[in-house]
Amino acid sequence: MSTTGRLFGLGVGPGDPELITLKALRHLRAAPVVAHFAARGKAGNALTIIERYLAPEQIVQPLIYPVTTENLPPPFCYETALATFYDESAAIVAAHLDAGRDVAVVCEGDPFLYGSFMYVHDRLADRYETEVTPGVCAMLACASVVGTPLVYRNQTLTVLSGVLPAEELKRRLADTESAAIMKLGSNFAKVRSVIEELGLLDRAHYVERATMGNQRIAPLSSIDPASVPYFAMILVPGARWAA
Ligand SMILES: C[S@@+](CC[C@H](N)C(=O)[O-])C[C@H]1O[C@@H](n2cnc3c(N)ncnc32)[C@H](O)[C@@H]1O
């Protein structure tokens, strides 16, 4: 019989602590170890969302990103730094599992949608019993706070990373009826010019920190690019369907 712990990937929703599922909450409360990703010096959104649900005896295991921007000057390589970090994070989690402790890795939104848990999952899921609990993703939280349906009938929704080059964003946006553009931050100005070039400015919505205490919704044209955080998104909903 196996004595190793079980690995749980828990989606904890987009920000509002009430948007965690009953199942994720049950697994969270039962886990002796709760691991979370965060930038250096910050608690991180996932921990902030679930902190209130933790008991004092639970071990909180931070996994701290070495870098938080993809635009690193040479000789640094973002991909190499991240791959090493995910190897090390997986080893930290595996040490708890080998000691027989279940580990819940909490993930803002859904774990399998651009979630850092994916990289731990890729490294450990074939070695340990693993269960993933989906979460309310940020894209859907943004649609709900803006109050806009995303896709009608047979429309296509494209999920894009704002890190992509302008030409690629333009090509993909031109070929879809509805889009969510994530990972804004310093990519905002580039993304907005593409949207403007395609004549989509009037249909686009800007949402920052949806469902969190400091949520901001504003017209795209009014946004100062220097003020845009990483936790922001642009939605271009599908045109309303009228029979
Ligand atoms: C690494 S991805 C994580 C996505 C998450 N796993 C999900 O299911 O939504 C981070 C990106 O998600 C978006 N995001 C996450 N939470 C958000 C929120 N509360 N409001 C707006 N955008 C958010 C931002 O575009 C951010 O750059």
The ligand as an SDF file (V2000), in Angstrom:
LIG
                    3D

 27 29  0  0  0  0  0  0  0  0999 V2000
   -1.2680   33.2290  -15.2160 C   0  0  0  0  0  0  0  0  0  0  0  0
   -2.8400   33.7160  -15.8070 S   0  0  0  0  0  0  0  0  0  0  0  0
   -3.8730   32.8570  -14.6790 C   0  0  0  0  0  0  0  0  0  0  0  0
   -5.2440   32.5760  -15.2220 C   0  0  0  0  0  0  0  0  0  0  0  0
   -6.1090   31.8010  -14.2470 C   0  0  0  0  0  0  0  0  0  0  0  0
   -5.5630   30.4910  -13.9840 N   0  0  0  0  0  0  0  0  0  0  0  0
   -7.5410   31.6700  -14.7370 C   0  0  0  0  0  0  0  0  0  0  0  0
   -8.0720   30.5560  -14.7600 O   0  0  0  0  0  0  0  0  0  0  0  0
   -8.1360   32.6850  -15.0680 O   0  0  0  0  0  0  0  0  0  0  0  0
   -2.8950   35.3450  -15.2470 C   0  0  0  0  0  0  0  0  0  0  0  0
   -3.7690   36.2350  -16.1110 C   0  0  0  0  0  0  0  0  0  0  0  0
   -5.1090   35.9900  -15.8160 O   0  0  0  0  0  0  0  0  0  0  0  0
   -5.8360   37.1990  -15.8620 C   0  0  0  0  0  0  0  0  0  0  0  0
   -6.4700   37.3990  -14.5590 N   0  0  0  0  0  0  0  0  0  0  0  0
   -6.3630   36.5920  -13.4970 C   0  0  0  0  0  0  0  0  0  0  0  0
   -7.1620   37.0090  -12.5130 N   0  0  0  0  0  0  0  0  0  0  0  0
   -7.7840   38.1150  -12.9650 C   0  0  0  0  0  0  0  0  0  0  0  0
   -8.7640   38.9760  -12.4220 C   0  0  0  0  0  0  0  0  0  0  0  0
   -9.2580   38.7550  -11.2000 N   0  0  0  0  0  0  0  0  0  0  0  0
   -9.2020   40.0090  -13.1780 N   0  0  0  0  0  0  0  0  0  0  0  0
   -8.7210   40.2000  -14.4280 C   0  0  0  0  0  0  0  0  0  0  0  0
   -7.8040   39.3980  -15.0030 N   0  0  0  0  0  0  0  0  0  0  0  0
   -7.3510   38.3740  -14.2750 C   0  0  0  0  0  0  0  0  0  0  0  0
   -4.9010   38.3200  -16.2150 C   0  0  0  0  0  0  0  0  0  0  0  0
   -4.9790   38.5600  -17.5910 O   0  0  0  0  0  0  0  0  0  0  0  0
   -3.5640   37.7160  -15.8380 C   0  0  0  0  0  0  0  0  0  0  0  0
   -2.5370   38.2540  -16.6200 O   0  0  0  0  0  0  0  0  0  0  0  0
  1  2  1  0
  2  3  1  0
  2 10  1  0
  3  4  1  0
  4  5  1  0
  5  6  1  0
  5  7  1  0
  7  8  2  0
  7  9  1  0
 10 11  1  0
 11 12  1  0
 11 26  1  0
 12 13  1  0
 13 14  1  0
 13 24  1  0
 14 15  1  0
 14 23  1  0
 15 16  2  0
 16 17  1  0
 17 18  1  0
 17 23  2  0
 18 19  1  0
 18 20  2  0
 20 21  1  0
 21 22  2  0
 22 23  1  0
 24 25  1  0
 24 26  1  0
 26 27  1  0
M  CHG  2   2   1   9  -1
M  END
$$$$
